Amino acid sequence: MSKPNINELFNTAQQEGTLSPASVKTLQLVDVGANIQNALGIPALDVQASEVVLVTMFIDDSGSIRFGSNSQTVRDGHNLVIKSLIKSKQSDNILVHTRYINGTILFPYCPIGNAIEMDSHNYDPQGGTPLYDQMVVMIGTVMAKAQEFADNGVPVRTISLMMTDGHDESSRKIKNPTQIAPLVKNMLMLENHIVAAMGIDDGGITDFRDIFQQMGFEDKWILTPTNTEKEIRAAFSLFSSSAVRASQSTTHFSQTALGGFTK
């Protein structure tokens, strides 16, 4: 079955008031169409579930990850999330998607059992950091996939993680983190999205908490681990626990969203 048209999904979102004019302008700046289309994965009509949870990970694959000797730690953190979700009681309802910050799609939305773990062959961080441009693509993807399920009458909840270890250096269209805020605001207003961010300390160059807050992220959903294996692993573990908890039910999702990251 063919994938839905991105423009139609966003037009519906506009008509329903879930996508503001400011958000549309940001999406148009980046020209997200093809980038999102390739990530939609399994069509909503092919998913046999009464409700769906979308778990999305946006992983930095810039050279600084490798230079900081964090490649394997990031792989392990991503894979921990996958393994934890597979063990979840609601695993049959979970779809997952992972995209790298330089635009590569590790895998489009698929059942959690079909997710691909990161290894040295499919994750070799050596690119730049087009954080803002690709953040728009990532958020647009989540919103489009959620809209696809909503259009088919399937209740959907989402939890997403944006992870980086450096400030934006390579974006061509989005020059200010505040341009992303309308998109995040639209998601949070719907109360069925959790958007989380992890900024690994880059030696004090970047105030990740401030940048993510300018993007619209709630402070309780921001992690700023130091550049150590122990703290990075702990941060991924926190997200993993939150994702599993949020996937259990609508009530658990609401409680998790209100509580933020909790150990």
C-alpha positions in Angstrom: 0.0 0.0 0.0 1.4 3.4 -1.0 2.4 5.9 1.7 0.2 8.9 2.3 1.0 12.3 0.8 3.0 14.5 3.1 1.3 17.7 1.9 -2.1 16.2 2.5 -1.2 15.2 6.0 0.0 18.7 6.8 -3.0 20.3 5.1 -5.2 18.2 7.4 -3.2 19.2 10.4 -3.6 22.9 9.4 -7.3 22.5 9.0 -7.7 20.8 12.3 -5.6 23.5 14.0 -2.8 21.2 15.1 -0.3 22.9 12.9 0.1 26.6 13.2 1.0 29.1 10.4 4.4 29.6 12.1 5.0 25.9 12.0 4.0 25.6 8.4 6.5 28.4 7.5 9.3 26.5 9.3 8.5 23.3 7.5 8.4 25.0 4.2 11.8 26.6 4.8 13.5 23.3 5.1 11.5 21.6 2.3 10.9 18.5 4.4 8.8 16.5 1.9 11.1 13.8 0.6 13.1 13.6 3.9 9.8 12.8 5.8 8.3 10.5 3.1 11.3 8.2 3.3 10.8 7.8 7.1 7.1 7.0 7.3 7.7 3.3 6.9 4.8 0.9 7.4 1.5 2.4 6.4 -1.0 3.0 9.2 -3.6 0.8 7.5 -1.1 -2.2 7.7 -0.7 -1.8 11.5 -3.1 -4.1 13.3 -3.4 -2.3 16.6 -6.2 -0.4 18.4 -3.8 2.2 19.5 -0.2 3.1 18.6 2.9 4.5 20.3 5.5 6.1 18.1 9.1 6.1 19.6 11.5 8.2 17.6 15.2 8.8 18.1 17.3 11.5 16.5 20.9 10.6 17.0 24.0 12.8 16.4 26.4 11.3 14.0 28.8 14.2 13.8 32.6 13.7 14.0 32.7 15.0 17.6 31.0 11.9 18.8 33.9 9.8 17.5 36.6 12.3 18.6 35.1 12.2 22.1 35.3 8.4 22.1 31.6 8.1 22.5 30.6 6.1 19.4 30.1 2.8 21.2 28.4 4.4 24.2 25.8 6.0 21.9 25.3 2.8 20.0 24.7 1.0 23.3 22.4 3.7 24.5 20.2 3.5 21.4 20.2 -0.3 21.5 19.2 -0.2 25.2 16.1 1.7 24.3 15.2 -0.8 21.6 15.7 -3.8 23.8 13.7 -2.3 26.7 10.8 -1.5 24.4 10.8 -5.1 22.9 10.3 -6.4 26.5 7.5 -3.9 27.1 4.0 -5.4 27.8 2.7 -3.1 25.0 5.4 -4.0 22.5 2.8 -5.0 19.9 1.6 -1.4 19.8 5.0 0.3 19.4 6.5 1.6 16.2 10.0 3.0 16.2 12.1 5.1 13.9 15.8 6.3 14.1 17.3 9.0 12.1 20.8 10.5 12.2 21.5 14.2 12.5 23.1 14.3 9.0 20.0 12.9 7.4 20.6 9.2 7.1 17.7 7.0 8.1 18.7 4.0 10.1 15.2 2.6 9.7 11.8 4.1 9.0 8.8 3.6 11.3 8.4 -0.2 11.8 7.2 -2.6 14.5 9.7 -2.6 17.4 10.6 -6.2 16.7 11.9 -5.1 13.3 14.1 -2.3 14.6 17.8 -2.3 13.6 20.4 -2.0 16.3 23.2 0.4 15.8 26.7 -1.1 15.2 30.0 -0.1 13.8 28.8 -0.7 10.2 25.7 1.5 10.3 26.8 4.2 12.8 30.2 5.8 12.0 29.9 9.4 13.3 32.0 11.7 11.1 29.6 14.3 9.7 28.7 17.9 10.6 26.0 19.2 12.9 23.0 20.5 10.9 21.1 20.4 14.2 18.3 23.0 13.5 17.5 21.9 9.9 17.3 18.2 10.8 15.4 18.9 14.0 12.7 20.3 11.8 12.7 17.2 9.6 12.6 15.0 12.7 9.7 16.8 14.4 7.8 17.0 11.1 8.2 13.3 10.6 6.7 12.6 14.1 3.8 15.0 13.4 3.1 13.5 9.9 3.1 9.9 11.1 0.9 10.8 14.1 -1.5 12.6 11.7 -1.6 9.5 9.4 -2.8 7.3 12.3 -5.2 10.0 13.5 -6.7 10.2 10.0 -7.3 6.5 10.2 -9.1 6.7 13.5 -6.3 5.1 15.5 -5.3 6.8 18.8 -1.6 7.6 18.8 0.9 8.8 21.4 4.5 9.7 20.7 7.8 10.0 22.6 10.8 11.4 20.9 14.5 11.9 21.8 16.8 14.4 20.2 20.4 13.8 21.1 23.5 15.8 20.2 26.9 16.6 21.6 27.4 20.0 19.9 25.8 23.3 18.8 24.5 23.8 15.3 27.2 24.3 12.7 25.8 23.1 9.4 22.2 24.2 9.0 21.4 26.1 5.9 17.8 27.1 6.4 17.1 27.4 10.1 19.4 29.8 11.8 17.8 30.3 15.2 16.5 27.7 17.7 13.4 29.8 18.3 12.2 29.0 14.8 11.7 25.4 16.0 9.6 26.4 19.0 6.2 26.7 17.1 6.5 23.0 16.1 7.3 21.8 19.6 4.5 24.0 21.0 2.0 22.5 18.6 3.0 19.0 19.7 2.8 19.8 23.4 -0.6 21.4 23.0 -2.0 18.1 21.8 -1.0 16.4 25.0 -0.2 13.1 23.2 3.4 13.9 22.5 6.5 13.8 24.7 9.6 15.5 23.3 12.9 15.0 25.1 16.4 16.3 24.4 19.9 15.2 25.4 22.9 17.5 25.1 26.2 15.9 25.9 28.6 18.4 27.4 31.0 19.8 24.8 33.4 21.4 27.3 31.2 24.3 28.1 31.0 25.6 24.6 27.2 25.1 24.3 24.5 25.8 26.9 22.3 22.9 25.8 19.6 23.6 28.3 19.2 27.2 27.1 19.1 26.1 23.4 16.6 23.4 23.9 14.4 25.7 26.0 14.5 28.2 23.1 13.3 25.3 20.9 10.3 24.9 23.2 11.4 21.8 25.1 10.2 21.7 28.7 13.0 21.8 31.2 11.9 18.5 32.8 12.5 16.8 29.5 16.1 18.0 29.0 19.1 16.0 29.9 22.7 17.4 30.0 25.1 14.6 30.9 28.8 15.2 31.2 31.0 13.8 28.5 31.6 10.5 30.3 30.5 7.0 29.5 28.8 6.6 32.8 26.6 9.7 32.5 25.7 9.2 28.8 24.6 5.6 29.5 22.6 6.8 32.5 20.9 9.4 30.3 19.9 6.9 27.7 18.7 4.6 30.5 16.4 7.4 31.8 14.9 7.9 28.4 14.5 4.2 28.0 12.6 3.9 31.3 10.4 6.9 30.3 9.6 5.5 26.9 8.6 2.1 28.4 6.5 3.8 31.1 4.8 6.1 28.6 3.9 3.2 26.3 1.9 1.2 28.9 -1.4 3.2 28.7 -2.9 6.6 28.3 -2.8 7.1 32.0 0.9 6.1 32.3 1.6 8.4 29.3 0.0 11.4 31.0 1.7 10.7 34.3 5.1 10.3 32.5 4.6 13.5 30.5 3.8 15.5 33.6 6.6 14.1 35.6 9.5 14.4 33.1 12.6 12.4 33.6 12.6 10.5 36.9 15.2 8.0 38.1 
